[in-house]
Amino acid sequence: MNVYTKLACFMGGALFGSFGIKLLSGKDAKKAYVHVAAAGLRMKDSVMEAVTTVQENAADVLASAKDLNESRAAKEAEEDAASILDCEEI
């Protein structure tokens, strides 16, 4: 690229950047930012409700799994005790 092309690209970028800053700081842009931020907050609330529900369900599943393991361990202990008694009787 020659010097004039580079200079033209630089000037175009500077002009576009200046126009972009003006465009992004206007009233309409601020209204759009407010709407996007409000939608983000609503989405956050919705997601947090879903996360809370999943956490509650996970806690229930964990408690059920612990109960199941305890009952299985008790059953195995009874079976072991019964097999020991059977061995002693013989």
Secondary structure as GFF3:
##gff-version 3
##sequence-region A 1 90
A	DSSP	alpha_helix	3	24	.	.	.	ID=ss1
A	DSSP	alpha_helix	27	89	.	.	.	ID=ss2
###
